[in-house]
Structures are given as C-alpha cells and as structure tokens.
Amino acid sequence: MSGVETMTTPARRQLDADRLLTLVCVGLPLIGLVLFFLYPMVIVFLRSLTVDDGYGFANYTRVLGSTGFWRATEHSLIMGAATTVLSVFLGFIIAHALYRCAFRGKWLIRGVIVLPLLAPSLVQALGLIFLLGRNGVISRALGIEIEIYGFWGLLIANTLYALPQAVMIIGAALVLLDARVYEAAEVMGASPSRQFRDLTLPAARFGILNAAFVCFTITITDFGNAAVIGGDYSVLATEIYSQVVGQRNFNMGAVVGIMLLLPTVVSYAIERQAMKRQQVGQMAGQVPYRPSFAPVRDPVMAFLSLLVCTGIVAVIGIVVYASFVTLWPYNMALSFKHYDITLAGGYSSLWMTIVISLMAASGGTLAVFLLCLGLRRLPRSVAQPIQMLAAMPAAVPGMVLGLAYILTFNSTATPLYLLYGTAALIAIINFYHYHTQGFLTVMTGFRQLPRALEEAADSLGAGIARTAVDIIAPFIAPMLVSVFFFLFMRSMVTLSAVVFLTTPDLSVAAVTIMRLDDAGLTSQAAAFSTCVMAVVCIALLSMKGTLVLMGRGNRSKVRT
C-alpha cells in the first residue's frame, strides 16, 4: 500500500503544480486585462455620467444639444464612409493585381504598400502639405494655390493610412480561392470576366466587407492626420482632444469618447462576423491559384497599382527629402540643420519611445503567450468568456482608451496613481491598445500545434512548464517573434492612445512630431519623423531576418 502511495505522490504533485501554473498563466494576464482595460473603460463611462456630486445624463444632454458635436459627428461619418469606399476600391485593385494577375515587380508593390504602417499617421498629412500646401512642390510648379487643409486633404491622408490594411485583408481573401474552381470554369467555357463576376467577387465578399469595417474604424478614430491637416473640418477625435486638453473638461470628453465608442463597437462586431463567415467558407486542401498573363488585364492592373504606389512614395519620400532642405521652399540646398532638434525635449523622446516600445513588446508577448498557454488547459465554458474579453480592446479607439487611462490613473483615489507619468504606463497602454492582434496571432499558432505532441509529453511525465519550454514555444516561435516586432513597431508610431499620457518630463516620438508641427517647425517635424521611420524600418528588417534564420534552422534540423 505504501508503495502505491509513493508512486502516486509524484503524479499528484505534478498535477497540482500544473493546476497552479495554469492558474498563474491565466490569472496574471486576466488581472492585467481587468486593471488596465476593463476598469479604465468603466471609469470613463462613470465619468460621462458624473454631474457635480452625483450621476445623471446632464452631460449627455449638453453634448447632444451642441451643434459642434453634431457637426463633428457628421464630419466623422462622412469622412469614414468616403475613406472606406476609396480605400477598399484601391485596395481591391492592388490586392487583385498581386494575387490574381501575372506581371513582374510585385515585390516592389508589396514593399511600398506597407510604408504607411511604418510611420506615425500624421506623416501622411505632413507629406501632403509639402506636396500640395501653399508652399508645396506641386502647388509652386503649377502656379496655383491648392486648399489642402480640410476635407480633401484629410480624405487623401486617411486613405493612404488605411490602404495597407485594405490590401492585406482583401489579399488574404483572394489568396485562399481554390484554383480547381477556376479550372472547372475554364473547361465549361466561362470567360475571364464571367469568372471574375461569378467566382472572384462572391468568394472575396467577406474579405471586402471585413476590410471596409476595418478602414472605417481606422478612419473614424484617427487623430494624427486630423490634427495636422484637418483644419476647420472637426471630427470626433479632435473634439475629444479639444475637450480634454483645450478646455480641461474631462466629463464632456468622456461623453464624446463614449459616443465615439458606439460606431466603432458596431463596426468591430460586424467585422468579426464577416471574418467568421470568411473562415467558415474556407475549404481544406485548397490548390493555390497561379495566374497566367492576360495581355489586356494585367498591364492595366499593374499600371494602376504602380500609380497608387507612386503616390505613397511621393507623400512619404517628400517628408524625408524636406527634412534635409535648408529652408523650405526658398533655399533647397541640402543640410542636416533640421536634425539639430532642441525644442520639445530634443531626441530624448525618441530614445524613451524605443525603451517604451521594447517594454511593451517584451512584456506583451510574454503576457499573450501565458494567456494562450493557460486557456489551452481550461474547459471551453471557462476559456470562451476570457477569450472574448481578450479580443475586446480592438473595439476601443486609441483616443478613448487614452482618455480612460488619464481619468483612471490621474486620480489619487486609487494606488494606481503611482503609475501616472511613468514610462511603464505608456508601455501598458500601447500593449493593451494592440492586445487583440497579438492575442489572436498567438492563438492561431496554438491552434496549429498538434495535440499529439502535448499528449506525448504528458505521457512521458513532462509538466506544463517543460512542455511550454521544450515543445510549444519552439513550435510557435515565428508567431511570437512576429508579435514582438508588431508590438514594438506599433508602439513606436502610435499617437492617439498616448497623447493624453505625456507630461512635460515624459514624452514620446509621435507627440513630439505633433508639437514641432504645432510650433511651425514643419521641417524639424519631418526630420523627427524620418528618425522614427528609420527605427521602425530597422525593426522590420530585423524581424524578417530573424524569421529567415529561424526557417533555415528548422530546415537544417529536419535534414539531420
């Protein structure tokens, strides 16, 4: 009897240790989600209802009775709709050219289309000012004065900012179309135009719908472009900034934030349903489509794609060029004078942003890995609500999350006040702003992990910790690397989420760019933007290099 007890005791200890580790893996990230996402959102909702010493709807009545609010709402909806239509239309053309047409130079289009993601959103607005502003290159060359501030300038800037998302989402839908369906259509004598109408468009409709709602959400919540080139064309994001920073009216800012949250939540919910429908429609064992050259279609699609890419390169390239011009546009000699930045804290905010981004990337990657590891061991009935909470941050605009943080952490009524004004808090908000993307990416990696590997480890007596280190982490390492660099790059360029959390002693790169532009130092803003883009480009190349090396290492292991 004692021998049986001796044999079962280690097993029980292992089981208890695994349960405790599962609890820690789920509990710590869950506490983080509650403290740094759910709790701040509750606070911003309560502040929107706060009236003197009680609660009520007086703030909502005041805001809803304001013509300024309704003007900003109308502008936001019109801008969101116009940008969505233009972005999805251009995005479909480029995605169709990349995945359904045959021509050389696709690598160039793929490289250019991601450039807007490597820069703060306000860089597009700066580039348009240098091109089409009163002293812009095109305006002076044509001898005309173009009114770039307002609706049209903001539409172009937002379209360039949202376009990469549209291309990637629609491209992901097009690349999944089965080649066998098209071969059958050809055998039946269907023309290319008939195939496009009856096969391509219906199969890609959920991807197009998904891209539309993503572009709408990006546009309606963006602050950077609106702050730089919006002019008198007020939108909800700038209205929140005006209430909080300009008028120090936090309760009214909370009301506008809640109102901004409504269309983004609806948009996010519809987008998630579209994504599920698209995934349901996918078939196993699909044969990749290999396009053949069509002399009428492909040159036209290539030309249109390159034309859009030329616009992207022009807008971002002119910012880099202007940063070296001695005195725009009167002395076009090249120099480094604008890189001697002393105002707005100089380069201290750039180095601080790098540190903050590393904190957000490393801590965030570890957090989502632990959460996904723990959820894999939980019953579905328990794991599903936690997964829903982990996916919610994507529905909250950066401006609203930033407002929630300043209302929560700038109050001495809570011990969390100690975090206010620290780099750690900015790193935390950067992580939870992009928590959903990182979480879903790692969850995808866990779903691809064969259960047989874990079962074999369990049968050999390996606990969760040993299995995680020796089996799971190596298997999903490419996903973890991608999430790390994604969080780092987004933390480097984000503006809306952190604009409320900077202090005179602590700033970040995107806010410094905005302050330099507000001070009329547009060329110095361009120089600082160039430095930020250089850091993000280095990070992107590092990610690609790391993934290539990991792929080679895995192939060499397979050979041996």
C-alpha positions as CSV (number, residue, x, y, z in Angstrom):
1,M,0.0,0.0,0.0
2,S,2.8,2.4,0.9
3,G,4.5,1.6,-2.5
4,V,1.3,2.7,-4.3
5,E,1.2,5.9,-2.3
6,T,4.9,6.5,-3.1
7,M,4.2,6.1,-6.8
8,T,1.1,8.2,-6.9
9,T,2.5,11.1,-4.8
10,P,4.8,12.5,-7.6
11,A,2.0,12.3,-10.0
12,R,-0.3,14.2,-7.7
13,R,2.4,16.8,-7.1
14,Q,2.9,17.2,-10.8
15,L,-0.9,17.5,-11.3
16,D,-1.1,20.1,-8.5
17,A,1.9,22.0,-9.9
18,D,0.3,22.0,-13.4
19,R,-3.0,23.3,-12.0
20,L,-1.2,26.1,-10.1
21,L,0.8,27.0,-13.2
22,T,-2.4,27.1,-15.3
23,L,-4.0,29.4,-12.7
24,V,-0.9,31.7,-12.8
25,C,-0.8,31.7,-16.7
26,V,-4.4,32.7,-16.9
27,G,-4.7,34.7,-13.7
28,L,-1.9,37.2,-14.2
29,P,-2.9,38.3,-17.8
30,L,-6.6,38.3,-16.7
31,I,-5.8,40.6,-13.8
32,G,-3.9,42.8,-16.3
33,L,-7.0,42.9,-18.6
34,V,-9.3,43.8,-15.7
35,L,-7.0,46.5,-14.3
36,F,-5.7,48.1,-17.5
37,F,-8.6,47.6,-19.8
38,L,-11.9,46.8,-18.2
39,Y,-11.6,49.0,-15.2
40,P,-10.5,52.1,-17.1
41,M,-13.4,51.7,-19.5
42,V,-15.8,51.5,-16.6
43,I,-14.3,54.7,-15.2
44,V,-14.7,56.6,-18.4
45,F,-18.3,55.5,-18.6
46,L,-18.9,56.6,-15.0
47,R,-17.2,60.0,-15.6
48,S,-19.5,60.6,-18.5
49,L,-22.4,60.3,-16.1
50,T,-20.8,62.4,-13.3
51,V,-22.7,65.6,-12.6
52,D,-21.4,67.7,-9.6
53,D,-21.6,65.2,-6.7
54,G,-23.9,62.7,-8.3
55,Y,-24.7,60.9,-11.5
56,G,-27.1,61.7,-14.3
57,F,-27.5,62.3,-18.0
58,A,-26.9,66.1,-17.9
59,N,-23.6,65.8,-19.7
60,Y,-25.1,63.8,-22.5
61,T,-28.0,66.3,-22.8
62,R,-25.5,69.1,-23.0
63,V,-23.3,67.4,-25.6
64,L,-26.2,66.1,-27.7
65,G,-27.6,69.7,-27.7
66,S,-24.3,71.1,-29.0
67,T,-24.1,71.9,-32.7
68,G,-20.3,71.4,-32.5
69,F,-20.8,67.8,-31.5
70,W,-23.2,67.0,-34.3
71,R,-21.0,68.8,-36.8
72,A,-18.0,66.7,-35.7
73,T,-20.2,63.5,-35.8
74,E,-21.4,64.3,-39.3
75,H,-17.9,65.1,-40.5
76,S,-16.6,61.8,-38.9
77,L,-19.2,59.7,-40.5
78,I,-18.8,61.3,-43.9
79,M,-15.1,61.1,-43.7
80,G,-15.2,57.5,-42.6
81,A,-17.6,56.5,-45.4
82,A,-15.6,58.3,-48.1
83,T,-12.3,56.9,-46.9
84,T,-13.7,53.4,-46.7
85,V,-15.1,53.4,-50.2
86,L,-11.8,54.8,-51.7
87,S,-9.5,52.6,-49.6
88,V,-11.4,49.4,-50.3
89,F,-11.7,50.2,-54.1
90,L,-8.0,50.9,-54.4
91,G,-7.1,48.1,-52.0
92,F,-9.1,45.6,-54.1
93,I,-7.3,46.8,-57.3
94,I,-3.9,46.3,-55.7
95,A,-4.8,43.0,-54.0
96,H,-6.2,41.7,-57.3
97,A,-3.1,42.7,-59.1
98,L,-0.8,41.0,-56.6
99,Y,-2.7,37.7,-56.3
100,R,-4.8,37.3,-59.5
101,C,-2.5,38.8,-62.1
102,A,0.8,37.9,-63.7
103,F,3.5,40.6,-64.1
104,R,6.9,41.4,-62.8
105,G,7.8,43.8,-60.0
106,K,5.2,42.6,-57.5
107,W,7.9,42.7,-54.8
108,L,8.1,46.5,-55.3
109,I,4.4,46.9,-54.8
110,R,4.4,44.7,-51.7
111,G,7.3,46.8,-50.2
112,V,5.7,50.2,-50.9
113,I,2.2,49.3,-49.7
114,V,3.4,48.7,-46.1
115,L,5.3,52.1,-45.9
116,P,2.3,54.0,-44.3
117,L,2.4,51.4,-41.4
118,L,6.0,52.3,-40.6
119,A,5.2,55.9,-39.9
120,P,3.0,57.8,-37.5
121,S,-0.3,58.6,-39.0
122,L,0.4,62.3,-39.2
123,V,3.3,61.7,-41.6
124,Q,0.8,61.3,-44.5
125,A,-0.6,64.8,-43.6
126,L,2.9,66.3,-43.4
127,G,3.8,64.8,-46.8
128,L,0.6,66.3,-48.4
129,I,1.5,69.7,-47.0
130,F,4.9,69.6,-48.5
131,L,3.4,68.5,-51.9
132,L,0.1,70.4,-52.1
133,G,0.3,73.0,-49.4
134,R,0.7,76.8,-50.1
135,N,4.5,76.2,-50.5
136,G,4.2,72.7,-51.8
137,V,6.2,71.3,-54.7
138,I,3.2,70.7,-56.9
139,S,1.5,73.9,-56.0
140,R,4.5,76.0,-56.8
141,A,5.2,74.0,-60.0
142,L,1.7,74.6,-61.3
143,G,1.5,78.1,-60.0
144,I,-1.8,77.5,-58.3
145,E,-2.9,77.6,-54.7
146,I,-4.5,74.4,-53.6
147,E,-6.6,74.3,-50.4
148,I,-5.2,71.1,-48.9
149,Y,-6.5,71.7,-45.4
150,G,-9.9,70.3,-44.7
151,F,-12.0,67.5,-46.2
152,W,-10.0,66.7,-49.3
153,G,-6.6,66.8,-47.6
154,L,-7.9,64.7,-44.8
155,L,-9.5,62.2,-47.2
156,I,-6.2,61.6,-49.1
157,A,-4.2,61.3,-45.9
158,N,-6.7,58.9,-44.3
159,T,-6.9,56.8,-47.5
160,L,-3.1,56.4,-47.6
161,Y,-3.1,55.4,-43.9
162,A,-6.0,52.9,-44.3
163,L,-4.9,51.5,-47.7
164,P,-2.4,48.9,-46.4
165,Q,-5.0,47.3,-44.2
166,A,-7.4,47.0,-47.1
167,V,-4.8,45.4,-49.3
168,M,-3.7,42.9,-46.7
169,I,-7.3,41.8,-45.7
170,I,-8.6,41.6,-49.3
171,G,-5.4,39.9,-50.4
172,A,-5.8,37.3,-47.6
173,A,-9.3,36.5,-49.0
174,L,-8.1,36.3,-52.7
175,V,-5.1,34.1,-52.0
176,L,-7.5,31.4,-50.5
177,L,-9.5,31.0,-53.7
178,D,-9.2,27.4,-55.0
179,A,-7.6,27.1,-58.4
180,R,-9.7,24.0,-59.2
181,V,-12.8,26.1,-59.3
182,Y,-11.3,28.3,-62.0
183,E,-10.1,25.3,-63.9
184,A,-13.6,23.9,-64.0
185,A,-15.0,27.3,-65.1
186,E,-12.5,27.4,-68.0
187,V,-13.4,23.8,-69.0
188,M,-17.1,24.9,-69.1
189,G,-16.1,27.9,-71.3
190,A,-16.6,30.7,-68.8
191,S,-14.8,33.9,-70.0
192,P,-12.4,35.7,-67.6
193,S,-14.9,38.5,-67.0
194,R,-17.6,35.9,-66.1
195,Q,-15.1,34.1,-63.8
196,F,-14.4,37.4,-62.0
197,R,-18.1,38.3,-61.6
198,D,-19.3,34.8,-60.6
199,L,-16.3,33.4,-58.7
200,T,-13.9,36.0,-57.5
201,L,-16.2,38.7,-56.3
202,P,-18.6,36.4,-54.4
203,A,-15.7,34.5,-52.8
204,A,-14.0,37.7,-51.7
205,R,-17.1,39.5,-50.4
206,F,-16.5,38.8,-46.8
207,G,-12.9,39.9,-47.1
208,I,-14.1,43.1,-48.8
209,L,-16.7,43.6,-46.0
210,N,-14.1,43.0,-43.4
211,A,-11.7,45.5,-45.0
212,A,-14.5,48.1,-45.2
213,F,-15.2,48.0,-41.5
214,V,-11.5,48.0,-40.5
215,C,-10.9,51.0,-42.7
216,F,-14.0,52.8,-41.3
217,T,-12.8,52.1,-37.8
218,I,-9.3,53.3,-38.5
219,T,-10.6,56.5,-40.1
220,I,-13.2,57.5,-37.6
221,T,-10.8,57.0,-34.7
222,D,-7.6,58.5,-36.2
223,F,-6.3,61.7,-34.6
224,G,-2.9,62.4,-36.2
225,N,-3.9,63.3,-39.7
226,A,-7.0,65.2,-38.5
227,A,-4.8,67.3,-36.1
228,V,-2.3,68.2,-38.8
229,I,-4.3,68.7,-42.0
230,G,-7.9,68.7,-40.8
231,G,-8.1,72.5,-40.5
232,D,-11.6,73.6,-39.6
233,Y,-13.0,70.2,-40.5
234,S,-13.6,69.0,-37.0
235,V,-14.1,65.3,-36.3
236,L,-14.9,63.3,-33.1
237,A,-11.2,62.5,-32.3
238,T,-10.2,66.2,-32.4
239,E,-13.3,67.1,-30.4
240,I,-12.2,64.8,-27.6
241,Y,-8.8,66.3,-27.6
242,S,-10.3,69.8,-27.6
243,Q,-12.5,69.0,-24.6
244,V,-9.7,67.4,-22.5
245,V,-6.6,69.4,-23.4
246,G,-8.1,72.6,-24.6
247,Q,-10.9,73.1,-22.1
248,R,-9.9,70.6,-19.4
249,N,-13.4,69.3,-19.4
250,F,-12.9,65.7,-18.7
251,N,-16.5,64.8,-18.2
252,M,-17.5,66.2,-21.5
253,G,-14.5,64.4,-23.1
254,A,-15.8,61.2,-21.6
255,V,-19.2,61.7,-23.1
256,V,-17.7,62.3,-26.6
257,G,-15.5,59.3,-26.1
258,I,-18.5,57.1,-25.3
259,M,-20.2,58.4,-28.4
260,L,-17.1,57.7,-30.5
261,L,-17.1,54.2,-29.0
262,L,-20.6,53.3,-30.3
263,P,-19.9,53.3,-34.1
264,T,-16.5,51.5,-33.6
265,V,-18.1,48.8,-31.4
266,V,-20.8,48.2,-34.0
267,S,-18.2,48.2,-36.8
268,Y,-16.0,45.8,-34.9
269,A,-18.9,43.4,-34.2
270,I,-19.9,43.3,-37.9
271,E,-16.2,42.9,-38.9
272,R,-15.8,39.9,-36.6
273,Q,-18.9,38.3,-38.0
274,A,-17.6,38.9,-41.6
275,M,-14.3,37.3,-40.5
276,K,-16.1,34.2,-39.1
277,R,-18.1,33.8,-42.3
278,Q,-15.0,34.0,-44.4
279,Q,-13.3,31.4,-42.3
280,V,-16.3,29.1,-42.5
281,G,-16.3,29.4,-46.2
282,Q,-12.7,28.2,-46.5
283,M,-12.1,24.6,-47.7
284,A,-9.4,22.2,-46.6
285,G,-6.8,21.1,-49.2
286,Q,-7.2,24.1,-51.5
287,V,-4.9,24.3,-54.5
288,P,-3.2,27.7,-54.8
289,Y,-4.1,29.8,-57.8
290,R,-1.2,30.5,-60.2
291,P,-2.3,33.4,-62.5
292,S,-1.4,33.3,-66.2
293,F,-0.6,36.5,-68.1
294,A,-3.6,38.3,-69.6
295,P,-2.4,41.0,-72.1
296,V,-5.5,43.2,-71.6
297,R,-6.0,42.9,-67.9
298,D,-2.5,42.6,-66.3
299,P,-0.8,45.7,-67.7
300,V,-3.7,47.9,-66.7
301,M,-3.8,46.4,-63.2
302,A,0.0,46.8,-62.9
303,F,-0.2,50.4,-64.0
304,L,-2.9,51.3,-61.6
305,S,-1.1,49.6,-58.7
306,L,2.2,51.3,-59.5
307,L,0.3,54.7,-59.8
308,V,-1.0,54.3,-56.2
309,C,2.4,53.2,-55.0
310,T,3.9,56.3,-56.7
311,G,1.6,58.4,-54.6
312,I,2.6,56.7,-51.4
313,V,6.3,57.0,-52.2
314,A,5.8,60.7,-53.1
315,V,4.0,61.5,-49.8
316,I,6.4,59.7,-47.5
317,G,9.5,60.4,-49.6
318,I,8.9,64.2,-49.7
319,V,8.9,64.2,-45.8
320,V,12.3,62.6,-45.8
321,Y,13.6,65.0,-48.5
322,A,12.2,68.0,-46.8
323,S,14.0,67.1,-43.6
324,F,17.3,67.8,-45.4
325,V,16.2,71.0,-47.1
326,T,17.9,74.1,-45.6
327,L,14.8,76.4,-45.8
328,W,11.7,75.1,-47.5
329,P,10.9,76.2,-50.2
330,Y,13.3,79.2,-50.5
331,N,16.7,77.5,-50.0
332,M,16.6,74.0,-51.4
333,A,20.2,73.2,-50.5
334,L,20.6,70.1,-48.5
335,S,21.8,70.1,-44.9
336,F,21.4,68.4,-41.6
337,K,20.4,71.6,-39.7
338,H,16.8,70.3,-39.0
339,Y,18.2,67.3,-37.3
340,D,19.7,69.5,-34.6
341,I,16.4,69.4,-32.6
342,T,16.5,71.1,-29.2
343,L,12.8,72.1,-28.7
344,A,10.2,69.7,-27.3
345,G,12.8,67.8,-25.4
346,G,15.1,67.0,-28.4
347,Y,15.8,63.4,-29.1
348,S,15.1,62.3,-25.5
349,S,11.5,61.3,-26.5
350,L,12.9,59.1,-29.4
351,W,15.1,57.1,-27.0
352,M,12.3,56.9,-24.5
353,T,9.9,55.7,-27.1
354,I,12.4,52.9,-28.1
355,V,12.6,51.9,-24.4
356,I,8.8,52.0,-24.0
357,S,8.3,50.0,-27.2
358,L,10.7,47.3,-26.0
359,M,8.9,47.2,-22.7
360,A,5.5,46.9,-24.4
361,A,6.8,44.3,-26.9
362,S,8.6,42.0,-24.4
363,G,6.0,42.2,-21.7
364,G,3.1,42.0,-24.1
365,T,4.5,38.9,-26.0
366,L,5.1,37.1,-22.7
367,A,1.6,38.0,-21.4
368,V,-0.3,36.8,-24.5
369,F,1.8,33.6,-24.6
370,L,1.0,32.8,-20.9
371,L,-2.7,33.6,-21.5
372,C,-2.9,31.3,-24.6
373,L,-1.0,28.6,-22.8
374,G,-3.4,28.7,-19.8
375,L,-6.5,28.9,-21.9
376,R,-5.5,25.7,-23.7
377,R,-5.8,23.8,-20.4
378,L,-9.1,25.3,-19.4
379,P,-12.6,23.9,-20.2
380,R,-14.2,25.6,-23.2
381,S,-17.0,27.0,-21.0
382,V,-14.4,28.9,-18.9
383,A,-12.0,29.8,-21.7
384,Q,-14.6,31.3,-24.0
385,P,-15.5,34.3,-21.9
386,I,-11.9,35.1,-21.3
387,Q,-11.2,34.9,-25.0
388,M,-14.0,37.3,-25.6
389,L,-12.5,39.8,-23.1
390,A,-9.0,39.4,-24.6
391,A,-10.4,40.3,-28.0
392,M,-12.4,43.4,-26.9
393,P,-9.6,46.0,-26.9
394,A,-9.6,46.1,-30.7
395,A,-13.1,47.7,-30.5
396,V,-11.9,50.6,-28.4
397,P,-10.4,53.6,-30.2
398,G,-7.0,54.7,-29.1
399,M,-8.3,58.2,-28.1
400,V,-11.0,56.6,-25.9
401,L,-8.5,54.2,-24.2
402,G,-6.1,57.1,-23.6
403,L,-8.9,59.2,-22.1
404,A,-9.8,56.3,-19.9
405,Y,-6.3,56.0,-18.7
406,I,-5.9,59.6,-17.7
407,L,-9.2,59.5,-15.9
408,T,-8.2,56.3,-14.1
409,F,-4.6,56.8,-13.3
410,N,-4.5,60.6,-12.7
411,S,-6.8,60.2,-9.7
412,T,-5.2,60.0,-6.2
413,A,-8.2,57.9,-5.0
414,T,-6.5,54.7,-6.3
415,P,-3.0,53.3,-5.7
416,L,-2.7,53.0,-9.5
417,Y,-2.0,56.7,-9.4
418,L,1.7,55.8,-8.8
419,L,1.8,54.7,-12.4
420,Y,0.8,58.1,-13.8
421,G,3.6,59.9,-15.6
422,T,5.8,56.8,-15.9
423,A,7.1,55.1,-19.0
424,A,5.6,51.8,-17.7
425,L,2.0,53.2,-18.0
426,I,2.6,54.3,-21.6
427,A,4.1,50.8,-22.4
428,I,1.0,49.2,-20.8
429,I,-1.5,51.3,-22.8
430,N,0.5,50.5,-26.0
431,F,0.2,46.8,-25.3
432,Y,-3.5,46.8,-24.5
433,H,-4.2,49.1,-27.5
434,Y,-2.9,46.3,-29.7
435,H,-3.7,43.4,-27.4
436,T,-6.3,41.8,-29.6
437,Q,-4.0,41.5,-32.6
438,G,-1.2,39.9,-30.6
439,F,-3.6,37.6,-28.8
440,L,-5.3,36.3,-31.9
441,T,-1.9,35.8,-33.7
442,V,-0.6,33.6,-30.8
443,M,-3.9,31.8,-30.6
444,T,-3.6,30.9,-34.3
445,G,-0.2,29.4,-33.6
446,F,-1.6,27.3,-30.7
447,R,-4.4,26.0,-32.9
448,Q,-1.8,24.8,-35.4
449,L,0.1,22.9,-32.7
450,P,-0.7,19.2,-33.0
451,R,-2.3,17.8,-29.8
452,A,-0.3,14.6,-30.3
453,L,2.9,16.5,-29.3
454,E,1.4,17.6,-26.0
455,E,-0.1,14.2,-25.3
456,A,3.3,12.6,-25.9
457,A,4.9,15.0,-23.5
458,D,2.2,14.3,-20.9
459,S,2.7,10.5,-21.2
460,L,6.4,11.0,-20.6
461,G,5.7,12.9,-17.4
462,A,6.5,16.4,-18.6
463,G,4.6,19.1,-16.8
464,I,3.1,22.3,-18.4
465,A,6.3,24.3,-17.8
466,R,8.6,21.7,-19.5
467,T,6.1,21.2,-22.4
468,A,5.8,25.0,-22.9
469,V,9.6,25.5,-23.0
470,D,10.6,22.4,-25.0
471,I,7.6,21.9,-27.3
472,I,5.1,24.8,-27.5
473,A,7.5,27.8,-27.6
474,P,9.8,26.4,-30.3
475,F,6.7,25.4,-32.4
476,I,5.1,28.9,-32.3
477,A,8.4,30.8,-32.1
478,P,7.7,32.5,-35.5
479,M,4.4,33.8,-34.2
480,L,6.0,35.1,-31.0
481,V,8.7,36.9,-33.0
482,S,6.0,38.5,-35.2
483,V,4.0,39.6,-32.2
484,F,7.1,41.1,-30.5
485,F,8.1,43.2,-33.5
486,F,4.5,44.1,-34.3
487,L,4.0,45.5,-30.8
488,F,7.4,47.3,-31.0
489,M,6.6,48.9,-34.3
490,R,3.1,50.0,-33.4
491,S,4.3,51.4,-30.1
492,M,6.9,53.5,-32.0
493,V,4.4,55.2,-34.2
494,T,1.1,55.3,-32.1
495,L,-0.2,58.8,-31.2
496,S,-3.9,58.7,-30.3
497,A,-3.6,56.3,-27.4
498,V,-0.7,58.2,-25.7
499,V,-1.4,61.8,-26.5
500,F,-3.1,62.3,-23.1
501,L,-0.5,60.5,-21.0
502,T,2.6,62.5,-21.9
503,T,3.9,65.0,-19.3
504,P,6.5,67.9,-19.5
505,D,9.1,65.4,-18.3
506,L,8.0,62.4,-20.3
507,S,7.0,62.4,-24.0
508,V,7.0,60.0,-26.9
509,A,8.1,60.4,-30.5
510,A,4.7,60.8,-32.2
511,V,3.7,63.5,-29.7
512,T,7.0,65.4,-30.3
513,I,6.3,65.4,-34.0
514,M,2.9,66.9,-33.4
515,R,4.3,69.5,-31.1
516,L,7.0,70.5,-33.6
517,D,4.4,70.9,-36.3
518,D,2.2,72.9,-34.0
519,A,5.1,75.2,-33.3
520,G,5.6,75.9,-37.0
521,L,8.8,73.8,-37.2
522,T,7.5,71.6,-40.0
523,S,11.0,70.7,-41.3
524,Q,12.1,69.6,-37.9
525,A,8.9,67.6,-37.6
526,A,9.8,65.9,-40.9
527,A,13.4,65.2,-39.5
528,F,12.0,63.6,-36.4
529,S,9.5,61.6,-38.5
530,T,12.4,60.3,-40.6
531,C,14.3,59.2,-37.5
532,V,11.2,57.3,-36.3
533,M,10.6,55.7,-39.6
534,A,14.3,54.6,-39.7
535,V,14.0,52.9,-36.4
536,V,10.8,51.1,-37.5
537,C,12.4,50.0,-40.8
538,I,15.3,48.6,-38.9
539,A,12.9,46.7,-36.7
540,L,11.0,45.4,-39.8
541,L,14.2,44.2,-41.4
542,S,15.3,42.6,-38.1
543,M,12.0,40.7,-37.9
544,K,12.3,39.4,-41.5
545,G,16.0,38.4,-40.9
546,T,15.1,36.6,-37.7
547,L,12.2,34.7,-39.3
548,V,14.5,33.7,-42.2
549,L,17.2,32.4,-39.8
550,M,14.6,30.5,-37.8
551,G,13.3,28.9,-41.0
552,R,16.8,27.9,-42.1
553,G,17.4,26.4,-38.6
554,N,14.2,24.4,-38.7
555,R,15.0,23.1,-42.2
556,S,18.5,22.0,-41.1
557,K,17.1,20.2,-38.1
558,V,14.7,18.3,-40.4
559,R,17.5,17.2,-42.7
560,T,19.6,15.9,-39.8
